[in-house]
Amino acid sequence: MPRVKGGSASDKKRKKLFSITKGYWGRKKNVYRRAREAYLHSLSRAYVDRKRKKRDFRRLWITRINAATRSCGMSYSAFMNGLKKSGIVINRKMLSELAINDMAAFTQLTAQAKNALGK
């Protein structure tokens, strides 16, 4: 059987991989085997980090809400409990935006939460 080198298809495949791994450190950008390993690893990290991004943002929002509620004389958990009891449905992202941009509205929300808790 004659040997098949697969010239242009292999070149195209290699060129595509190297264009993807351009900017990687060391041999990961220009040695085919290392580049393929790095690329597959980066795909798996990208998948994991798309999930992690959601967790990280939720943590950030909760931290911001907690800081704002503490300045209003409440804890985060008491504030969230008060909002639920008063029937106010607003997500954490919007609460953190209010805490940053419109502190007066956020203070009114904390007052409503305190009333619902009976404090």
PyMOL commands that set and color helices and strands:
alter all, ss='L'
color gray80, all
select helices_A, chain A and resi 7-20+26-29+32-71+76-86+92-101+103-117
alter helices_A, ss='H'
color red, helices_A
deselect
rebuild
show_as cartoon
